[in-house]
């Protein structure tokens, strides 16, 4: 058995052991289920999303406190919690309107902001009546702050922490908070009473710093949950999600992609064979960590990870890395490493920007809640996006190589052959995915094709790739022109993937947002100037040399 196979087997063994030990971990307070935003999630996720909403981050690193401890401390010590600076106010006009000083860290406590908000109730009510499209940045920040303050106040009394499953264990029923039982006077069922008792026991033990009682209370809580015949509560999935939150798998895979890029750059200067192998190994490690993160998300959600923009980004980047790893395996010249490390890093950063919107494991929109069509159409078209981006990257590299070493026809031909092959793969998946999308549309909306912006975007990718392939086969497009066309194909993919959602029309607005316009315009402008510059530079250079 060679060294490469040993490394891969060792990596698989390590990931398997991580899964094994995470499933054997003890039930912690972070694993307590909470119903929020239409799904049951661990308390850790619930607290992280709240802290992200208030503070702008999922943990308070400068105060060395995690999200769950922050939330529990707020419940046990509400007066101290109101003094903690967790409200992130980014607009100096809002700070001034609250009669506060502008701090460089932009962080304020509940006690600091509540008086100012109370004095502007009329203004806040007026802002609420406005359409969001005409609200100013000041309006949006003040309204957001007012909503966050109200949520914060309810948290300290456990009003909006839905910890108690319904009495009849109905999957679609709304859970209740401990406060709900106090104000309603309804007698809890047996399992509800046991859960309430365990929670009370835990909070009392935490207040007294009694570790043995804390463990006993959590053990009782787990026993009650495990005894419920309730599909939406799976203790092992709760543990997996909590572990995934702390593991930050995609951050780790990004770190390996960046290391791979740095080392492949080093290989261009010294010891190319050795450093290229090390860079390839780092790329593979990052790829497996990336894939494990996606598999873990699929296990938790029970569906493919392609229903939101964030999920599609991490899945497309995985497909890009898969093709890059295979490309490097067959070429062994660093091309695949460069495509994978650069493409994977860029898409990871894009994904992180969407992860900051809140819960990345959100519920499916109703039209997507069909595992068969989700697993066929959406997965297939997403693979097509990934393959198209790889073709675009290779097209860029061909144009660069045509400038740096235009006389090396053997290397140029090799890059072009890979480019053409990847383009065929991209065309297959985008075409097949588009056809499946029509079948899905017929099942969901009663029509195969409706010229929806998303449908038009997918069709445009197919038509562009068909145009480039036929132009090449007919001899119209020589390799440099074909490479230019596939490099510009990235623009079409970006428009179909992100851009059509800016139109605010059509049936495919689920799971996306419209905050990408500026970055999309910058990307399109850069791609056009950069690709055309690469394409025309050799021609302009030869023209000037002949003058």
NORRA-V41545 format. One record per backbone hydrogen bond with DSSP energy under -1.0 kcal/mol. CO is the residue of the C=O (numbers start at 1). NH is the residue of the N-H. E is the energy in kcal/mol with one decimal. If there is no record, write none. Layout:
# NORRA-V41545
((CO,NH,E) (CO,NH,E))
This chain:
# NORRA-V41545
((2,6,-1.8) (3,7,-2.4) (4,8,-2.1) (5,9,-2.6) (6,10,-2.6) (7,11,-2.2) (8,12,-2.5) (9,13,-2.5) (10,14,-2.4) (11,15,-2.4) (12,16,-2.4) (13,17,-2.2) (14,18,-2.0) (15,19,-2.0) (16,20,-2.4) (17,21,-2.9) (18,22,-2.2) (19,23,-1.8) (20,24,-1.1) (28,31,-1.6) (29,32,-1.4) (30,44,-2.4) (32,43,-1.8) (34,41,-3.1) (36,39,-1.6) (39,36,-2.9) (41,34,-3.0) (42,46,-2.2) (43,47,-2.8) (44,48,-2.4) (45,49,-2.5) (46,50,-1.7) (47,51,-2.6) (48,52,-2.4) (49,53,-1.8) (50,54,-2.4) (51,55,-3.2) (54,88,-2.6) (59,61,-1.0) (60,65,-1.9) (61,64,-1.0) (65,60,-1.9) (66,70,-2.1) (67,71,-2.3) (68,72,-2.6) (69,73,-2.6) (70,74,-1.8) (71,75,-1.6) (72,76,-2.5) (73,77,-3.1) (77,81,-2.4) (78,82,-1.9) (82,111,-2.1) (84,86,-1.3) (87,108,-1.8) (91,95,-1.7) (92,96,-2.4) (93,97,-2.2) (94,98,-1.2) (95,100,-2.0) (96,99,-1.7) (106,89,-2.6) (108,87,-2.7) (109,113,-1.4) (110,114,-2.1) (113,117,-2.2) (114,118,-2.4) (115,119,-1.5) (117,120,-1.4) (120,124,-2.5) (121,125,-2.4) (122,126,-2.0) (123,127,-2.3) (124,128,-2.1) (125,129,-1.1) (127,130,-1.2) (131,134,-1.7) (136,140,-2.6) (137,141,-2.3) (138,142,-2.5) (139,143,-2.5) (140,144,-2.4) (141,145,-2.4) (142,146,-2.2) (143,147,-2.3) (144,148,-2.5) (145,149,-2.3) (146,150,-1.7) (147,151,-2.2) (148,152,-2.6) (149,153,-2.1) (150,154,-1.8) (151,155,-2.0) (152,156,-1.6) (154,159,-2.8) (155,158,-1.9) (161,163,-1.6) (162,35,-2.4) (164,176,-2.4) (166,169,-1.0) (170,173,-1.2) (176,164,-2.9) (178,182,-1.1) (179,183,-2.0) (180,184,-1.9) (181,185,-1.6) (189,193,-2.7) (190,194,-2.3) (191,195,-2.1) (192,196,-2.5) (193,197,-2.5) (194,198,-2.2) (195,199,-2.5) (196,200,-2.5) (197,201,-2.6) (198,202,-2.4) (199,203,-2.7) (200,204,-2.2) (201,205,-2.2) (202,206,-2.7) (203,207,-2.3) (204,208,-1.6) (205,210,-2.8) (210,214,-2.0) (211,215,-2.4) (212,216,-2.0) (213,217,-2.6) (214,218,-2.4) (215,219,-2.2) (216,220,-2.2) (217,221,-2.2) (218,222,-2.5) (219,223,-2.2) (220,224,-2.1) (221,225,-2.3) (222,226,-2.8) (223,227,-1.2) (225,228,-1.5) (228,230,-1.6) (230,233,-1.5) (234,238,-2.1) (235,239,-2.2) (236,240,-2.4) (237,241,-2.5) (238,242,-2.1) (239,243,-2.6) (240,244,-2.7) (241,245,-2.2) (242,246,-1.7) (243,247,-2.2) (244,248,-1.6) (248,252,-1.9) (249,253,-2.6) (250,254,-1.9) (251,255,-2.0) (252,256,-1.8) (253,257,-2.1) (254,258,-2.5) (255,259,-2.3) (256,260,-2.5) (257,261,-2.1) (258,262,-2.5) (259,263,-2.4) (260,264,-2.3) (261,265,-1.9) (262,266,-1.7) (263,267,-2.0) (266,269,-1.8) (266,270,-2.3) (271,275,-2.2) (272,276,-1.7) (273,277,-1.8) (274,278,-2.0) (275,279,-2.5) (276,280,-2.3) (277,281,-2.2) (278,282,-2.3) (279,283,-2.2) (280,284,-2.3) (281,285,-2.4) (282,286,-2.6) (283,287,-2.2) (284,288,-2.4) (285,289,-2.4) (286,290,-2.6) (287,291,-2.7) (288,292,-2.6) (289,293,-2.2) (290,294,-1.8) (291,295,-2.6) (292,296,-2.5) (293,297,-1.9) (294,298,-2.4) (295,299,-2.3) (296,300,-2.1) (297,301,-2.8) (298,302,-2.7) (304,306,-1.6) (308,312,-2.5) (309,313,-2.1) (310,314,-2.0) (311,315,-2.0) (312,316,-2.8) (313,317,-2.4) (314,318,-1.3) (315,319,-2.2) (316,320,-2.6) (317,321,-2.3) (318,322,-2.5) (319,323,-2.4) (320,324,-2.1) (321,325,-2.9) (322,326,-2.1) (323,327,-2.6) (324,328,-2.4) (325,329,-2.0) (326,330,-1.8) (327,331,-2.3) (328,332,-2.2) (334,338,-2.4) (335,339,-2.4) (336,340,-2.7) (337,341,-2.8) (338,342,-2.2) (339,343,-2.4) (340,344,-2.5) (341,345,-1.6) (342,346,-2.5) (343,347,-2.3) (344,348,-1.9) (345,349,-2.2) (346,350,-2.0) (347,351,-2.5) (348,352,-2.5) (349,353,-1.5) (350,354,-1.1) (351,355,-1.9) (352,356,-1.1) (354,357,-1.6) (355,358,-1.3) (365,368,-1.8) (366,369,-1.1) (368,370,-2.8) (370,374,-2.8) (371,375,-2.3) (373,377,-1.2) (373,378,-1.1) (374,379,-1.1) (376,380,-2.3) (377,381,-2.8) (378,382,-1.8) (379,383,-2.1) (380,384,-2.0) (381,385,-1.9) (382,386,-2.2) (383,387,-2.7) (384,388,-2.4) (385,389,-2.3) (386,390,-2.0) (387,391,-2.3) (388,392,-2.2) (389,393,-2.5) (390,394,-2.7) (391,395,-2.3) (392,396,-2.0) (393,397,-2.2) (394,398,-2.4) (395,399,-2.0) (396,400,-2.3) (397,401,-2.9) (398,402,-2.2) (400,403,-1.1) (400,404,-2.6) (401,405,-2.7) (405,408,-1.4) (407,409,-2.0) (408,412,-2.1) (409,413,-2.5) (410,414,-2.0) (411,415,-2.5) (412,416,-2.5) (413,417,-2.6) (414,418,-1.8) (415,419,-2.3) (416,420,-2.9) (417,421,-2.2) (418,422,-2.5) (419,423,-2.0) (420,424,-1.8) (421,425,-1.8) (422,426,-2.7) (423,427,-2.6) (424,428,-2.3) (425,429,-2.1) (426,430,-2.5) (427,431,-2.6) (428,432,-2.7) (429,433,-2.5) (430,434,-2.0) (431,435,-2.2) (432,436,-2.3) (433,437,-1.9) (434,438,-1.6) (435,439,-1.8) (436,440,-2.7) (437,441,-2.7) (438,442,-2.1) (439,443,-1.9) (440,444,-2.7) (441,445,-3.2) (452,456,-2.9) (453,457,-2.2) (454,458,-2.1) (455,459,-2.4) (456,460,-2.4) (457,461,-1.7) (458,462,-1.9) (459,463,-2.8) (460,464,-2.5) (461,465,-2.4) (462,466,-2.5) (463,467,-2.5) (464,468,-2.3) (465,469,-2.4) (466,470,-2.7) (467,471,-2.2) (468,472,-1.9) (469,473,-2.6) (470,474,-2.1) (471,476,-1.4) (471,477,-2.1) (472,475,-1.1) (478,482,-2.6) (479,483,-2.8) (480,484,-2.2) (481,485,-2.5) (482,486,-2.3) (483,487,-2.0) (484,488,-2.4) (487,490,-1.3) (488,491,-1.4) (489,493,-2.4) (490,494,-2.5) (491,495,-2.3) (492,496,-2.5) (493,497,-2.6) (494,498,-3.1) (494,499,-1.7) (495,500,-2.0) (498,501,-1.2) (499,502,-2.1) (500,503,-1.0) (509,512,-1.2) (511,309,-2.3) (516,520,-2.5) (517,521,-2.6) (518,522,-2.2) (519,523,-2.3) (520,524,-2.5) (521,525,-2.4) (522,526,-2.5) (523,527,-2.8) (524,528,-2.3) (525,529,-2.2) (526,530,-3.1) (527,531,-2.7) (528,532,-2.1) (529,533,-2.0) (530,534,-2.3) (531,535,-2.3) (532,536,-2.6) (533,537,-1.6) (536,540,-2.7) (537,541,-2.7) (538,542,-2.2) (539,543,-1.9) (540,544,-2.5) (541,545,-1.8) (542,546,-1.2))
